[in-house]
Structure formats: structure tokens, C-alpha cells
């Protein structure tokens, strides 16, 4: 217990963070999948819309404008979440699955530092990818005003910051859960079901019942700019901003706390 307490006060070494970044960027499959889910999907969506408009302009509007921005934000949020979970699960369970965890432990590095270094290491990889995809979508939505005009600068800034918050939360959730379970595949299955099935289902209910406010996805959407909620099933929960922030903080503390605890106590 004394060793754990002392290690918790040691600063995270930049070498550990760089090592985490390097482990991620050298995984070609992971990087390609993340880029395809975010940047690639954004370009593909707008390319399809452009082709549809060119072939049938009566029934398909021009790309761009506020309406496509709303729809694009919802789609990008879902796809970027998958990329965030992929990266988070890989960071949390990659060393254990690859048999490197024992080697890291025997070097004498504090386990607390090994866990905490994964947070900035993963975010440094995830956030620029998400930002690139979002910047692409926001720029394309400025091409044609549309019937409702183009999104304002304020809306684009607020939406971009909220998107980064959303994917960061999903990354941290995946990191904590995969560190706790020690399995990348199990983490992907659980969070994919939670994000793609449970959250949209609860969002679509008119009377979701007691306890629905505890769903992380609902709390995160409550923090979104009101202008983009037209592109998402926001639900009908009477949740205050304070409650949404509280749910977010509790989920993050729980996920990271359990993940850190398991990393510290796991047999090498």
C-alpha cells in the first residue's frame, strides 16, 4: 500500500506518454479504421449527397447548410464514438493481450504511472483525428447555404468542442473498462451495445422512466448545443445541465477508478 501511495504522487513521465502514442500509431489497422470511420466516412457521406443531387435535384438538396450540419453532427458523433472505443480499448488492454504488461511491471515503473500515461497518450491520437473529420464536415457545410443558411461561427466552435468532449468521454470509458476486464473484444462488445443500441433506444422513448438520466450518452447529449439536437433523437428527459455534468463526472471517475485499481492490483 505504501508503494502504491508513493507511486501515485510521481509525475507521469513524457517517455511513457510517447511510448503509448507510438504503440497506437504503429498499429496500422487501428489507425486506418479510425480514419475511415471519421474522415473517410465524412467525405463519403458528402460525396453520396452530391451524386444524389446531381442525378435527382428535385428530391435531393444540395450539400451544405445548417440541416446537413445537424445530420452530419449526429452521424459523425456515432462513428467517432466507435473510433474512440477502438482506441480506448486498445490502450487499456493492448499490453495485457500482447504479453507486454509483465515486461512493463518488472522494469520497476509504477503501475499508477503506467495507467495514467495511457490517458494523454490515447487522447493525443484520438482528438486530432476527430478534429480533422469535424473540420472537414464543417467546411463542407459552408459550401452551399441551404434553406436555413449556414451554421454560425459560434455554433461550429461550440459543436466542435462538444464533439471532442463526447469522444473523450467514450475513450475514457473504454480505457477504464478494458483495463478492468483485461479484454479488448469484450469491451468493444459491451460499449458498442451501450452506445448503438441502449442509448438510442432510451433517447427515443417518451417516458423512459426513473434512472434513464444515469445513461452517459443522454447526459452528453444534454450538454450539446441546442441547434444540433434536430439531428439527433434527444429524448424527452427533463435533465438539468448540473445533473448532466454530475452524471458525466461520476461515470468518468467510476471507469477510471476501477481501471486504475485493476491495473495496480493485477497479477503480472
URNORDA-V575449 format. One record per pair of residues at least 4 apart in sequence whose ideal C-beta (glycine too) atoms are under 6 Angstrom apart, sorted by the first residue. I is the first residue (numbers start at 0). J is the second residue. D is the distance in Angstrom with one decimal. If there is no record, write none. Layout:
((I	J	D) (I	J	D))
//
This chain:
((3	263	5.8) (6	109	3.1) (6	111	4.6) (7	111	4.9) (9	109	5.7) (9	112	5.9) (11	112	5.6) (11	115	5.2) (11	116	5.1) (15	116	3.7) (16	116	5.1) (16	119	5.2) (16	120	4.9) (19	116	5.5) (19	117	5.4) (19	120	2.6) (20	120	5.0) (20	123	5.5) (23	124	4.7) (27	31	6.0) (29	89	5.8) (33	82	4.2) (33	128	5.5) (34	38	5.2) (34	39	5.9) (35	39	4.0) (36	40	5.7) (36	78	4.7) (36	81	5.5) (36	82	4.6) (37	79	5.3) (37	82	5.6) (37	128	5.5) (37	132	3.6) (38	131	5.5) (38	132	4.6) (40	78	5.1) (41	132	5.0) (41	135	5.0) (41	136	4.9) (45	62	5.2) (45	139	5.0) (48	62	4.5) (49	62	5.5) (51	59	4.1) (52	56	5.4) (52	59	4.6) (52	61	5.5) (55	59	5.4) (61	143	4.3) (62	67	5.9) (63	67	5.9) (63	140	5.1) (63	142	4.2) (63	143	3.4) (63	145	5.7) (64	143	6.0) (64	144	5.6) (64	145	2.1) (64	147	6.0) (64	149	6.0) (65	147	4.2) (65	148	5.8) (65	150	5.4) (66	145	5.8) (66	147	5.7) (67	71	5.6) (67	140	5.5) (68	140	4.2) (68	150	4.6) (69	227	5.2) (69	229	4.7) (69	230	3.2) (70	230	4.6) (71	75	5.8) (71	136	4.7) (72	158	5.9) (72	227	4.7) (72	230	5.4) (73	230	4.1) (73	231	4.3) (75	79	5.6) (75	136	5.9) (76	165	5.9) (79	129	5.1) (79	166	4.9) (80	169	4.9) (80	194	5.4) (83	87	6.0) (83	125	5.7) (83	166	4.2) (83	169	4.2) (83	170	4.3) (84	88	5.9) (84	169	5.7) (84	173	4.4) (84	190	4.8) (86	121	5.4) (86	125	5.1) (87	170	4.2) (87	173	2.8) (87	174	4.3) (88	173	4.7) (88	177	4.3) (88	183	4.5) (88	186	4.2) (88	187	5.5) (89	93	4.7) (90	117	4.6) (90	121	4.4) (90	174	5.6) (91	174	4.4) (91	177	3.2) (91	178	4.1) (92	96	5.5) (92	177	4.1) (92	181	5.7) (92	182	5.9) (92	183	4.4) (94	99	4.4) (94	100	4.5) (95	100	4.7) (95	181	5.1) (101	267	4.6) (103	113	5.7) (104	267	4.2) (108	112	5.9) (108	113	5.8) (110	262	5.4) (110	263	4.7) (112	116	5.9) (114	259	5.0) (114	262	4.3) (116	120	5.7) (117	121	5.8) (119	123	6.0) (121	125	5.9) (121	170	5.8) (122	126	5.4) (125	170	5.5) (126	163	5.7) (129	166	5.1) (133	159	5.2) (133	162	5.5) (137	155	4.9) (140	150	6.0) (141	149	5.1) (144	148	5.2) (144	149	5.2) (150	154	4.6) (150	155	5.3) (154	158	5.9) (154	226	5.3) (157	224	4.6) (158	224	5.6) (158	227	5.6) (161	223	5.2) (165	219	5.1) (171	251	5.6) (172	254	4.9) (173	177	5.9) (173	186	5.8) (173	190	5.7) (175	254	3.0) (175	255	4.8) (175	257	5.9) (175	258	3.5) (176	186	4.9) (177	183	5.8) (177	186	4.0) (178	258	3.4) (178	261	5.6) (178	262	5.3) (179	257	4.7) (179	258	5.2) (179	261	4.7) (180	185	5.2) (180	186	6.0) (187	191	5.7) (190	194	5.8) (191	195	5.5) (192	196	5.1) (193	197	5.0) (194	198	5.6) (198	214	5.9) (198	216	3.5) (201	207	5.0) (201	211	5.3) (201	214	5.6) (202	232	4.3) (202	234	4.1) (203	232	5.0) (205	235	5.7) (207	211	3.6) (212	236	5.9) (212	238	5.1) (215	250	4.7) (217	236	5.9) (218	243	4.2) (218	246	3.8) (218	247	5.1) (220	233	5.8) (221	238	5.1) (221	243	3.8) (222	243	5.6) (223	227	5.7) (228	233	4.4) (238	242	5.0) (238	243	5.5) (252	256	5.6) (255	259	6.0) (261	265	5.6))
//
